[in-house]
């Protein structure tokens, strides 16, 4: 495909997306600061021992932490959370699941991440 046809196609897609967003979001609607500034939260991924995990922040730094125990034996997973007690739970062998992490309490600024670390531990 030629460069001019590609540019035309990209321009049409961009125009269609702008028109759709204008219809979906009235002019007097409020938009969260992160969405207005174009901030995109990246996906955090990692492996700790037998457990693979990932999370991405949503509105006000809430998150769903997805985890997968890739070993046969059960292991413990610990979420080190900012501003509150850590979450620690047992993950059965070969289990995939998720856990919801609520936003940090209103006392703390909501501009900082909720999760400090995710790691496999020997006990809770």
Secondary structure, DSSP 8 states (H G I E B T S, - for coil): --HHHHHHHHHHHHHHHHHHHHHHS-TT----HHHHHT-----EEEEETTEEEEEEE-GGG-EEEEEEE-SSS-EEEEEEETTS--EEEEE-TT-EEEEEE----TTS-TTS-SEEEEEEES--
